[in-house]
Amino acid sequence: MSGQAYPADNQTLGELIDNVTSQLRSADIEDPRREARRLVTEVLALDAAAALANPNAIITAKGALHIRDASARRAAHEPLSRILGSREFYGRTFQLSADTLDPRPDTEALIEFALELMSNHIANDISLRILDIGTGSGCIAVTLACELPKSKVIATDISAGALKTAVLNADRHSVADHITFVETDGLRDVEGAFDLVVSNPPYIRSSTLTDLDPEVLNHDPLRALDGGQDGLKFYRQWISQLASLVPRAAVVLEVGADCHGNGQHAEDSQAEQVQALLRNAFNRQTITKKDLSGHTRCVAIAPVKP
Ligand code: GLN
């Protein structure tokens, strides 16, 4: 901070945003003004458009104090979602905890892909049995349960802390009756038939974890990121087990985009490697879907027709 008396009494919204902007700029936060606007409006729970139309509105001393704390945390590269304790995913709000990955907009592509692949089942009003492996905050399981109200979901995670948060999120969105949460390693002890299996497993290569942005490295649980030496550890484990558990199901998996911020691409993209694992295990064709940034983000096999 640059030493100005802050928060000052009777600050206006415009002044507050200016102060936060300069603090974030000094901390090398990208797009500091946009971040400052989001931080101020979200921490104060203001309607963003209305707030920006009223830059002369006076902010209470208490509100300004909240902003000061949040701004210091953001300047230390804590993501806004962690500061707020929640994140929007597929139009719904999800609570986060230290044990959960912060759901990414990229993962919304997985939801869309799953809904596309199951469109026949959905059109025929068939209730789906869904398995979500490594549910974290429950963003995928809860979203699918909300979008497909007739479905029954089993969601696993190795972390008891993550499951606690996932249960809260299921309650918050009124789908707790449709989801069974299981504390286990991957799909160990999971039994039963499924029409659709989804997962966003940890997929970062261990040796590149330290290249991640501080927002990710210091605030997402490492266990939710670390995919082992080549990043494929969990795909390998889970795909071979799935092929015997659900040989006819649809499987939709998120993969890493293999972009390391310096334009360097791995020889074989993770998408290609995971497709090869799926083809070998299931002996079926694979398909892919890109995220909004144009990276191949999901690989899948379509369900065998009933
Ligand atoms: N399924 C959760 C998500 O997509 C958690 C994923 C993980 O922890 N790797 O956010």
Residues whose N, C-alpha, C, O or C-beta is under 5 A from the ligand:
A	BS01	LIG	L101 D102 P103 T107 G134 T135 G136 S137 C139 I140 N200 P201 P202 A224
